[in-house]
Every structure is written in structure tokens, then in C-alpha cells.
Amino acid sequence: MSDQWNQDQQRNWSQAYTSLIEFGRSALTSSALLNGGAAAAIIAAATAGTSIIKLSSLFWPLLSFCLGAASALLALGLAYYSEFCLLQQNRGITVSKFYNKAEPWVRRGSMCFGVLSLLLFVGGIGSAFYILSQEQVCTPGIWGLDKLFRFISG
């Protein structure tokens, strides 16, 4: 009876651990795509023929999005390395001495870079909004916002 409980408990733990890894992996991938997509959108908007946005005025939002994408990719790399070493340990294969000493730092680093990526995304959105709202760098009709506001207001 005790062995059955341990096997069920082990199976449940394994499924929970696998789903947690998948959740973290998809969150980090989404963060990298969000940051990279936002940087591409700013460049596309600045180089469009109908806008008068200066690309140099959007330096800080672009830097924030690019660093956010790099941070998410670094977090993904650390997470994969940590998963690989943990899998090797569970199989009974000897892992490098470096990993045994650095294991807590690798996991914490992965989490910190993931959170940093999301913070840089929010910072990039905020700085882009601030820059675009302070100076009249956009014509009123760009992106069709004037039509949208007229439609909403009736």
C-alpha cells in the first residue's frame, strides 16, 4: 500500500513539474516575442512614409525592447541548461562540478532575467507612450486613431 502511494505521488509530482517547466518556457518565449515584436513595430512605424516620427527620438523605447528580448533569451538559455543538468542528475549521470555549485544561482538567474524582460517591456511601452504624447511627433490622422475616436464618440 505504501509503495503504491509513493508511485502515485511520484507520478503526480512528475506531471506537476513538467507542466511548470512548460508554463515557464512558454512565458519566456512569449516575453521574447513581445519585446522583439514591439521593437519591430516601432521601427516600422518610424520608417512609414505617412508618419513624421523620428527614429532617434525613440532610442530609449527601442533599447528597452531589445534588452528585454535579450534578457528573455538569456533566461531561456539558463532554464534549458538547468533542466538539462537536473535531468542528467535524475538519470544518475554525473554532472559537472560547476553545476553542483552554481545550481541555485542558475535557477535564480533564470527567474530574474525573465522578470527583467517583462519589466523592460513595460518600461519600453511607457517610454514610447511618453515620447509620443509629449511631442507632436505623429500627425493626428496616423494609424486611423482620429477615425476610431469619432466612431466611438458617435
N, C-alpha and C positions, 0 to 999 in steps of 0.2 A: 504494500500500500504506500509505503514511504517512497519507494523508487518511482512509482507511477506519478506521485505528486511532484517529485523533483524533475522528472522528464517533462511533465506538462508545464511546470514553472519555467524550465529552461526554454521550452519551445515558445512560450508567451514572451519571455524576455528577449529572445532572439528576434521575434516578429516586431516587437516594440522598438528594439534597437535599429532594425533595418528600416522601419518606417521613419524613425527620427533622422537617420542618415539621409534618406531620400528627401525629406522635408528640408533639411539644411542645404542639400545640394541644389534643389530647385529654387530655394530662396536666394542663394548666392548667384546662381545663373541668371535669375530674373533681375537681380541688382546690377549685374554687369551689363545686361541688355538694356535696362532702363538708362543707365548712365551713358552708355555708348549711343543709344538712340537719341537721347536729349542733346548730346554734343553734335550729332549729325543734323538734327533738326535746326539747331542754332546756326550752323554753317550754311545749311540750305536756305534758311530764311534771310540770312545776311547777304547771300550771293544772288538772291532772286532779283530779277530785273525791275519789279514794281516797287521794291522797298528801298528805303534810304537808310537802312541800318548799317552802321559802321562796324565791321568785324573787330576792329581794335577796341571799341567800347565794350565788347562782350568778352574780353580776355578772361576776367575772373570767373564768370559762369562756365566758360569752356574749360578752364583749368580745373575747376571743381568737378565737372563731369568726367574729364579724362582721368583725374586722380581717383575718382570714385570707381570708375571701371577697372583701373589698375589694382585698386585695393580689393575689389571683389574677386578678381582673377587670382591675386596672391592668396586670398583666403581660401579659394577653391583648391589651389595647389597645396597649401598646408593641410587642408582637410583630407585630400586624397592621400597625401603622404602618411598622415596619422592613421587613416583607415587601413592602408596597406600594411603598415607595421603592426597594427593591432591584429589584423587577420593572420599575419605570419606568426605572431606570438600564440594565437589560439590554435594554430595548426602544429605548434611545437617546434617551429623553425626558429633558430637563433637570429635575433635582430641585432643590428649594430649597437655598440655600447653608447654611441652618441644618442640614439633614440631613447634608450632607457633613462638617460639623464635629462634629456630635453623634452620628453613626452608631455609633461604638464604645460610647458611653455609653448609647444607647438599647438596644442588644443586651444589654449588661451589666446594665442596669436591669431589663430584662425577666426575665433569668435570676435576679437577686437577689430580685425580688418573687415569682417563682414558688417559690423555695426558702423565702422568708419565709412564704409561705402555708402550705406544708407544716409548717414549724416551729410556726406558730401553731396549726395543727390538733392537732399532738401536744401542745403546751402546754395547749390547751383541754381535751383528753381527760385529761391528767394532773391539771390543777387541778380538774376536775369530779370525778374519782375521789377525789382527796384530800379535797375538801369533803364528798362523800357518805360517805366512810368515817370521817372524824373525828367528825362529829356524827351522832347518830341522827336524821337528817332524813327517813329513809324507814321506813315500817313494814316489819317482816320479810316480810310476805306480798306486798309490792308487786312488780309485774311477774312474779309467779309464781316467783321465784327459790327460795323455800323448797321448792316442789314439785319443781323441777328438781333441787335438791341431794338431796332424798330419793329421787328416781328414780335418780340416778346412784349414790348410795351403796348402793342395794339396797333 
